Amino acid sequence: MTLVLHGYRYSVYVRIARLALAEKGVAYDQIEVNPFAPDVPASYLALHPFGRVPALVHDGFTLYETGAITRYIDRAFPGPALQPADRQALARMDQIIGIVDAYAYWPLVRQVFSHRVFRPRSGQSGDEGEIARGLQASARVLAALEPLIGDGLTLADLHLGAMIAYFVQAPEGRHGLQQHPRLTEWWARLSARPSFAATEPGLPGAPETQSR
C-alpha cells in the first residue's frame, strides 16, 4: 500500500487530515506543497486543479477536499470509527463541520491567530481592527458550538480542534474559549490526545489562506 498526503505543514486543513490518519493509526508519507509559492508544481496541480491543500493519493486513487479525505480515511482503514452510526449523531457531526468551515475558520485563524500571533512573531504588524472583528465573530461561533459539542470523538472534533489549537495561541482566544464551559472541557480532553502532539505543526512560516 502506498499512501501519500500532499500539503502545507502549517495548514489547519492538512492537520485535520493528519489527525484522522493518526487516530486511525495509519502510516503514510507526506510531501510538502506550499500553495503560496509562485510556481506550484504542475504535478501537484494535476492532483488538485485549484492548487489548495491537502490532496491524498492512495494506491493511485487521488482525492482532494478535506471533508472527502477524512471520511475516506475513516472508511478505508481499520481502527476506531470516526463517524457515528446513529443518523442524528452523524448529522450533528456534519453540522459542526459545516459551521467550522463556513463561520469559524476565518475569524479564529485568519483574523485572531494570524494578526495576534503569526504576524508579530514574523516581524509584521497585526491589524487590531481585524483582531477585534475576529473576536466578535468568534464569540458568536463559540456560542453556537457550545451546546452542539459531544463527548465522543468524531471527525467534527478533529475539524474544530485544528482551528482551536491556533485560536488559543492568542491570549484573547484562550479567554474567549474559557467563557464556554463545555468547549473548555472538550478542548482539555482533545488537546491531550496523542494525535495532537504527533501532528503539532509549530509556528507557521506564512499566513494561511489556500487550504480547504
C-alpha positions in Angstrom: 0.0 0.0 0.0 1.2 3.5 -0.8 -0.5 6.4 0.9 0.8 9.9 0.4 -0.6 13.2 1.9 0.4 16.3 -0.1 0.1 19.6 1.8 1.5 22.6 3.6 2.5 21.5 7.1 1.1 24.7 8.7 -2.4 24.4 7.1 -5.1 23.6 9.6 -6.8 21.5 6.9 -3.7 19.4 6.3 -3.6 18.9 10.1 -7.2 17.8 10.1 -6.3 15.0 7.6 -3.2 14.2 9.6 -5.2 13.9 12.8 -7.6 11.5 11.1 -4.7 9.4 10.0 -3.1 9.5 13.5 -6.4 8.5 15.2 -6.7 5.5 12.8 -3.1 4.5 13.3 -2.3 4.7 9.6 1.2 5.2 8.3 1.7 7.5 5.3 4.3 9.6 3.5 3.9 13.4 3.4 5.0 15.6 0.6 5.3 19.3 1.3 3.5 21.6 -1.0 3.5 25.4 -0.5 0.3 26.7 -2.1 1.7 30.3 -1.7 4.7 29.6 -3.9 4.6 31.5 -7.3 5.3 28.2 -9.1 3.2 25.5 -7.6 4.4 22.4 -9.3 2.3 21.2 -12.3 2.5 17.7 -10.8 0.5 18.9 -7.8 -2.0 20.9 -9.9 -2.6 17.6 -11.7 -3.8 16.3 -8.3 -5.6 19.4 -7.2 -6.6 21.7 -10.0 -7.4 24.6 -7.6 -3.9 24.4 -6.1 -5.1 24.2 -2.5 -4.2 21.7 0.2 -4.4 18.8 1.1 -4.6 16.1 -1.5 -4.4 12.4 -0.8 -3.1 9.6 -3.1 -3.9 6.0 -2.0 -2.7 3.3 -4.4 -3.3 5.5 -7.4 -6.6 6.9 -6.1 -6.5 10.7 -5.8 -8.7 12.8 -3.6 -8.9 16.4 -2.6 -11.2 18.4 -0.3 -10.6 17.8 3.4 -14.0 16.5 4.3 -13.9 13.9 1.5 -10.3 12.9 2.6 -11.2 12.4 6.2 -14.3 10.5 5.5 -12.4 8.3 3.1 -9.7 7.7 5.7 -12.3 6.6 8.2 -14.0 4.2 5.7 -10.8 2.8 4.1 -8.8 1.9 7.1 -9.4 -0.2 10.3 -9.3 1.4 13.7 -11.7 3.4 15.8 -14.7 4.7 13.9 -14.6 8.5 13.5 -18.2 8.8 12.1 -21.2 7.9 14.3 -23.5 5.1 13.1 -26.6 6.9 14.5 -28.2 9.1 11.9 -28.8 12.1 14.2 -25.3 12.0 15.6 -23.9 11.8 12.1 -26.0 14.8 11.1 -24.7 16.7 14.1 -21.1 15.9 13.1 -21.8 17.2 9.6 -23.4 20.3 11.0 -20.4 21.1 13.2 -18.0 20.6 10.3 -20.2 22.9 8.2 -20.2 25.6 10.9 -16.5 25.4 11.3 -15.8 25.8 7.6 -18.3 28.5 7.0 -18.1 30.6 10.1 -15.1 29.6 12.3 -12.0 29.4 10.0 -11.8 33.0 9.0 -12.2 34.7 12.4 -10.4 32.1 14.5 -7.4 31.5 12.2 -7.1 34.3 9.6 -8.1 37.2 11.9 -7.3 36.4 15.5 -4.4 33.9 15.2 -2.8 35.5 12.1 -2.9 39.1 13.4 -2.2 38.5 17.0 0.2 35.6 16.9 1.7 35.0 13.4 2.3 38.5 12.2 4.1 39.8 15.3 6.3 36.8 15.5 7.3 37.1 11.9 8.2 40.8 12.2 4.9 42.1 10.8 2.3 44.3 12.3 -1.0 42.8 13.3 -4.2 44.7 12.5 -6.1 45.5 15.7 -9.3 46.1 13.7 -9.0 42.6 12.2 -8.5 41.1 15.6 -11.5 42.9 17.0 -13.7 41.8 14.2 -12.4 38.2 14.5 -13.1 38.2 18.2 -16.6 39.5 17.7 -17.4 36.8 15.1 -15.6 34.1 17.1 -17.8 34.8 20.1 -20.9 34.0 18.1 -19.3 30.9 16.6 -18.2 29.5 20.0 -21.7 30.3 21.5 -23.3 28.3 18.7 -20.9 25.4 19.1 -21.2 25.2 22.9 -24.5 23.2 23.0 -23.6 21.1 20.0 -20.3 19.6 21.0 -20.4 16.0 22.1 -18.4 13.6 24.3 -17.3 11.0 21.7 -14.5 11.6 19.2 -15.7 12.2 15.6 -14.3 14.0 12.6 -16.1 17.1 13.8 -13.8 17.2 16.8 -10.7 17.0 14.6 -12.0 19.6 12.2 -12.7 22.1 15.0 -9.8 21.1 17.1 -7.2 22.0 14.5 -8.6 25.6 14.4 -8.9 25.9 18.2 -5.3 24.9 18.5 -4.3 28.1 16.6 -7.0 30.3 18.1 -6.0 29.7 21.7 -2.4 30.7 21.0 -3.8 34.3 21.1 -4.5 35.4 24.7 -7.9 36.7 23.6 -8.6 33.4 22.0 -7.9 31.5 25.2 -10.1 33.9 27.2 -12.9 33.6 24.6 -12.8 29.8 24.8 -12.9 29.9 28.6 -16.3 31.6 28.5 -17.8 28.4 27.3 -17.5 25.5 29.9 -18.4 22.6 27.6 -16.0 23.7 24.9 -13.3 24.3 27.6 -13.7 20.8 28.9 -13.8 19.4 25.4 -10.6 21.2 24.4 -8.8 20.0 27.5 -9.6 16.4 26.6 -9.0 16.7 22.9 -5.7 18.6 23.1 -4.3 15.9 25.5 -4.7 13.1 22.8 -1.5 11.7 21.4 -2.7 12.6 17.9 -2.5 16.3 18.7 1.1 16.0 19.9 2.0 13.9 16.9 0.6 16.5 14.4 1.8 19.7 16.1 3.0 22.0 13.3 4.7 24.6 15.3 4.6 28.3 14.4 3.6 28.9 10.7 6.1 30.4 8.4 3.5 32.0 6.2 -0.1 33.2 6.5 -2.6 30.5 5.7 -5.3 31.2 3.1 -5.0 28.5 0.5 -6.4 25.4 2.2 -9.6 23.6 2.4 
